[in-house]
Structures are given as structure tokens and as C-alpha cells.
Amino acid sequence: MKILLSGIRGFVGARLAERLRARGHEVVGITRAGGSGIGWDERALVAAARGAGAIVHLAGENLFDGRWNDARKQALRASRVDTTALLARVAAGAGVPALVCASAIGYYGTSDARGLNERSPQGSGFLAELCAAWEAAAAPARAAGVRTCHVRIGVVLAPQGGALKNMLPPFRVGLGAPLGSGKQWVSWVHRDDLCDLIAHLVESTSASGVFNATAPEPVDMRALSKALGKAIGRPVFLPNVPGFVLKTMLGEVADVLLTGQHVLPERALADGFRFAYPTLDAALTDLFARREQLVSSEVNR
Ligand SMILES: NC(=O)c1ccc[n+]([C@@H]2O[C@H](COP(=O)([O-])OP(=O)(O)OC[C@H]3O[C@@H](n4cnc5c(N)ncnc54)[C@H](OP(=O)(O)O)[C@@H]3O)[C@@H](O)[C@H]2O)c1
């Protein structure tokens, strides 16, 4: 089927496009970059969307690029809420049957509570409010009968971007350490499992509503740090990085790293989706075995 994909040049979107094409779909990018993609002009989007089977919306200013001052919060909000409203109108206007939008587990706020699922209430704080507004913005699509899914994404793992790209440099030189208390939950997901869950929702004829995209076995920050050190052959022995250091460096966004969430993918599992990497060891073994092979084949070339 033809699929319009925003965020196609991003960390998740680039990989998703590859995997959708491998499943036989035609993928057309929505991007600010020009080239062969479509821009954000509503009429051009409606024209491009005619005959499409789905729109997948991943675009949004990066949440971890810079401190959350008022201007940055406004940019984070507008790049998600306004674009979602626009694509919801496009889906409705062009008769696209499905809209699959990114959201984040930040919806639940941060807490020590175990087993948050899709029925858990909205938390408090900027990120929770942002996620709620992001999801609500798809209302025009829902009202027009477009099958609409919101994928509440956890911490996406792949060395090319996201959390691992930031964590890896100190770990590679033996200076890796857990952040904060080390006891906070990290609800992670292998990037390929996230992409395959999105593909599953696109190809479904019945799935709609909220789906948590997190592996079935969240871990705490200490376990993530240990497993990462093991996967790259650099044992972790340094003391934790104190929370106040991160807060001084990053501001409000540090709270997301210092107090996590324990989130379960109940609806994905109930809908028949199977995670290829349900445990952290399986995910990191795959991600780093593959990467180290690539690096060594480049060195030997
Ligand atoms: N990575 C994670 O761990 C994670 C976790 C939870 C939720 N998510 C969500 O999942 C989605 C994809 O994540 P990602 O890591 O792939 O993000 P990413 O690498 O930062 O890419 C996002 C894309 O959004 C587009 N974009 C950025 N600012 C924009 C703006 N002002 N207006 C319109 N488009 C804009 C860019 O595309 P162009 O430059 O081509 O326009 C960019 O490639 C995001 O919405 C993110 O919040 C990600």
C-alpha cells in the first residue's frame, strides 16, 4: 500500500521506511527538506494522500535538543500538535483509512509505580501535557471515521541515535555510569520492534486507540548501564552521576532521565504483536553484535 510518512529522515523514521519498503509498501516522505518528499502544504498533502492506505506521523522537534525554556516548549508543542491536526484533516479530506501517530510514555508522567498500561491515567508535568495535546489533536481524523492509533513510545534503543547515541561515548572509554539513583525504571524498546509494531498497526484492519511501544521487560537504570557496559566489553565501575549534576547541565528535561516509568505493552501483546527482542540482553546483543561486525568489516576493508 502507499504510505505517507513524516519524520522519514529521523532516527526512527529512516529505519521504519526501510522496513515498510521491505514489506512491499510504497513509502512517500513528508519533510521540510524538499527533494523527493512532500512539504507541509495542506493542498499538496491532500493531493499526495489520495489513494494512500495510511499516514504515519513521527515528525516533531527533538525533545532532548536543548533546555526546555518557554520558546523551546512552544516549538516542541507546535511541531507535534499543529502537524497532527493538519495530518488528521488531510487523512479525513483525502479518505485515507488509517492514521498512526507517535506519542510518548511521557504521557504517564514519571513515577515508581509498576505496570503502567494504556488505561493508566495521564501524569503531570510538561511532557504529560504535551503528549495529551498531541493525541487530542488527531480528533478530526477520529471524527471522520479514520482508524487512528497513538503509539506511546518508550526509550528507543539503537546505537545510531536516541538515548544510546548519547550514552555510548563515555561507556566506550570506560567512563560510563548509571544516572541519578540508578533505581529509576527505563521502559525501553529495540528500534526494529518499534518499527514492526508501527507496521503491524498500519497493516491491521481493526487496531485503534493507544498502544504502548515498550518491551515487555522494563529494567532499572543500573541494569541498563551494566548491560550496556557488558555488550560493548567495558565493565561499569564508576559511581552514579548525581542527579543535581544532570539538572544543572540539562534543566527540567533531566527529570525524565532521573525518574522513569515502568510501562507494559498490554494492548500490542493482546493484538497479537510479538516482540523479537523482549529482553534487554537480546536487544543489546543484536544491536552491538551487528554494529561491531560492521565496524570490523570497515576496518578490514
Ligand atoms: N527516539 C526515542 O527514543 C523516542 C521516544 C519517545 C517518543 N519518540 C517520538 O517518536 C518520534 C520520532 O522520533 P525520532 O527519534 O525518530 O525523532 P528525530 O530523529 O528527532 O526525527 C524527527 C523528525 O521530525 C522532523 N521535525 C523536526 N522538527 C520539526 C518541525 N519543527 N516541524 C516539522 N517536522 C519537524 C524532522 O524531519 P525533517 O527534517 O525531514 O522535516 C526530523 O527528522 C518523535 O515524535 C519523538 O518525539 C521518540
PDBQT file of the ligand as one rigid body, heavy atoms in Angstrom, charges set to zero:
ROOT
HETATM    1  N1  LIG A 401      13.662   8.244  19.906  1.00  0.00    +0.000 N 
HETATM    2  C1  LIG A 401      13.021   7.992  21.048  1.00  0.00    +0.000 C 
HETATM    3  O1  LIG A 401      13.589   7.378  21.994  1.00  0.00    +0.000 OA
HETATM    4  C2  LIG A 401      11.577   8.437  21.214  1.00  0.00    +0.000 A 
HETATM    5  C3  LIG A 401      10.925   8.177  22.423  1.00  0.00    +0.000 A 
HETATM    6  C4  LIG A 401       9.595   8.577  22.588  1.00  0.00    +0.000 A 
HETATM    7  C5  LIG A 401       8.939   9.223  21.549  1.00  0.00    +0.000 A 
HETATM    8  N2  LIG A 401       9.599   9.469  20.384  1.00  0.00    +0.000 N 
HETATM    9  C6  LIG A 401       8.890  10.206  19.319  1.00  0.00    +0.000 C 
HETATM   10  O2  LIG A 401       8.935   9.478  18.101  1.00  0.00    +0.000 OA
HETATM   11  C7  LIG A 401       9.046  10.384  17.002  1.00  0.00    +0.000 C 
HETATM   12  C8  LIG A 401      10.257  10.008  16.159  1.00  0.00    +0.000 C 
HETATM   13  O3  LIG A 401      11.414  10.050  16.990  1.00  0.00    +0.000 OA
HETATM   14  P1  LIG A 401      12.887  10.178  16.382  1.00  0.00    +0.000 P 
HETATM   15  O4  LIG A 401      13.826   9.805  17.469  1.00  0.00    +0.000 OA
HETATM   16  O5  LIG A 401      12.965   9.464  15.063  1.00  0.00    +0.000 OA
HETATM   17  O6  LIG A 401      12.979  11.757  16.127  1.00  0.00    +0.000 OA
HETATM   18  P2  LIG A 401      14.080  12.580  15.316  1.00  0.00    +0.000 P 
HETATM   19  O7  LIG A 401      15.237  11.724  14.897  1.00  0.00    +0.000 OA
HETATM   20  O8  LIG A 401      14.389  13.791  16.146  1.00  0.00    +0.000 OA
HETATM   21  O9  LIG A 401      13.326  12.969  13.952  1.00  0.00    +0.000 OA
HETATM   22  C9  LIG A 401      12.135  13.674  13.969  1.00  0.00    +0.000 C 
HETATM   23  C10 LIG A 401      11.876  14.307  12.604  1.00  0.00    +0.000 C 
HETATM   24  O10 LIG A 401      10.895  15.319  12.814  1.00  0.00    +0.000 OA
HETATM   25  C11 LIG A 401      11.044  16.340  11.843  1.00  0.00    +0.000 C 
HETATM   26  N3  LIG A 401      10.936  17.637  12.503  1.00  0.00    +0.000 N 
HETATM   27  C12 LIG A 401      11.754  18.164  13.446  1.00  0.00    +0.000 A 
HETATM   28  N4  LIG A 401      11.343  19.389  13.788  1.00  0.00    +0.000 NA
HETATM   29  C13 LIG A 401      10.221  19.644  13.047  1.00  0.00    +0.000 A 
HETATM   30  C14 LIG A 401       9.347  20.748  12.921  1.00  0.00    +0.000 A 
HETATM   31  N5  LIG A 401       9.536  21.864  13.634  1.00  0.00    +0.000 N 
HETATM   32  N6  LIG A 401       8.299  20.662  12.060  1.00  0.00    +0.000 NA
HETATM   33  C15 LIG A 401       8.102  19.537  11.312  1.00  0.00    +0.000 A 
HETATM   34  N7  LIG A 401       8.931  18.463  11.360  1.00  0.00    +0.000 NA
HETATM   35  C16 LIG A 401       9.960  18.522  12.218  1.00  0.00    +0.000 A 
HETATM   36  C17 LIG A 401      12.424  16.169  11.193  1.00  0.00    +0.000 C 
HETATM   37  O11 LIG A 401      12.202  15.813   9.829  1.00  0.00    +0.000 OA
HETATM   38  P3  LIG A 401      12.601  16.760   8.574  1.00  0.00    +0.000 P 
HETATM   39  O12 LIG A 401      13.870  17.456   8.950  1.00  0.00    +0.000 OA
HETATM   40  O13 LIG A 401      12.752  15.788   7.457  1.00  0.00    +0.000 OA
HETATM   41  O14 LIG A 401      11.464  17.714   8.372  1.00  0.00    +0.000 OA
HETATM   42  C18 LIG A 401      13.059  15.000  11.960  1.00  0.00    +0.000 C 
HETATM   43  O15 LIG A 401      13.756  14.113  11.119  1.00  0.00    +0.000 OA
HETATM   44  C19 LIG A 401       9.151  11.798  17.602  1.00  0.00    +0.000 C 
HETATM   45  O16 LIG A 401       7.893  12.413  17.577  1.00  0.00    +0.000 OA
HETATM   46  C20 LIG A 401       9.584  11.535  19.036  1.00  0.00    +0.000 C 
HETATM   47  O17 LIG A 401       9.152  12.533  19.953  1.00  0.00    +0.000 OA
HETATM   48  C21 LIG A 401      10.897   9.091  20.180  1.00  0.00    +0.000 A 
ENDROOT
TORSDOF 0
